[in-house]
Amino acid sequence: MNDTGQNSASAAGSKRKDARRNQQTLLDAAAAVFVTSGVEAPVRDIAARAGVGVGTIYRHFPSRADLVIAVYRHQVDACAEAGPALLTSSPSAFVALQRWVDLFVDFLVTKHGLAAALQTDNAGFETLHAYFLDRLLPVCAHLLDAAAAAGEIRSDLDAYPFMRGIGNLCIGADNDPRYDARRLVALLVAGLRRDG
């Protein structure tokens, strides 16, 4: 291969990296705006937070549903990837579990309104739910197992009902400013500790 071919390949690789980084920036901005304003937030708010024009968002995500789905998958992936990283960087497996649950609660808040945004696409919603379970259940189970193996929490916990319980505590958090789902979830997690 000559130098011209190598330079073209290198330039194409750089463009792909830039495009991925730009898309990540858009998804991070959209997720942050969704947390504060819900999934019906104006696209101009997301564009402003990302530092791009509205057209850039529509070029990447032609419809609101496309954007919501992409944010949802991005948040699932980030939450899944955080589990092993937290186990490595936290002072204990229990602290890693607490920190991961905080991220999971944040994720649940960002996904409120997803069903409404996808109401005409039941199959699409079911696919996303399966993706959610496939990616997050093993991470949660691993964190619970690590904390149990360290003797920090009870050992008879199953990830699925635990995650369902967290999800149930998060329902309605966006409708009542007096309701603090994160505090209630923290009490649930604290209740996992072994006595003594």
Long-range contacts (C-beta under 8 A, 24 or more apart in sequence): 22-52, 22-56, 22-60, 23-60, 23-70, 24-74, 25-50, 25-51, 25-52, 26-50, 26-52, 26-56, 26-57, 26-60, 26-61, 27-70, 27-71, 27-74, 28-74, 30-67, 30-70, 30-71, 31-71, 31-74, 31-75, 31-110, 34-68, 34-71, 34-110, 34-113, 35-106, 35-109, 35-110, 38-112, 38-113, 38-174, 39-64, 39-68, 39-112, 39-113, 39-114, 39-116, 39-117, 40-64, 40-113, 40-117, 43-67, 64-117, 65-117, 65-118, 65-121, 65-124, 68-113, 68-114, 68-117, 68-118, 69-118, 69-124, 69-128, 71-110, 72-110, 72-111, 72-114, 72-128, 72-132, 73-128, 73-131, 75-107, 75-110, 75-111, 76-107, 76-131, 76-132, 76-135, 76-136, 77-135, 78-103, 78-107, 79-103, 79-104, 79-107, 79-135, 79-136, 79-139, 80-135, 80-136, 80-139, 83-139, 83-140, 83-142, 83-143, 84-139, 84-142, 86-143, 87-142, 87-143, 87-146, 92-147, 92-150, 92-152, 93-143, 93-146, 93-147, 93-149, 93-150, 93-152, 94-147, 94-150, 94-152, 94-153, 94-193, 96-143, 96-146, 96-147, 97-143, 97-144, 97-146, 97-147, 97-153, 97-189, 97-192, 98-186, 98-189, 100-139, 100-140, 100-143, 101-166, 101-185, 101-186, 101-189, 102-182, 104-136, 104-140, 104-163, 104-166, 105-166, 105-170, 105-181, 105-182, 105-185, 108-166, 108-167, 108-170, 108-181, 109-170, 109-173, 109-174, 109-181, 112-173, 112-174, 136-163, 137-163, 147-192, 151-194, 152-193, 152-194, 153-192, 153-193, 153-194, 154-192, 154-194, 157-192
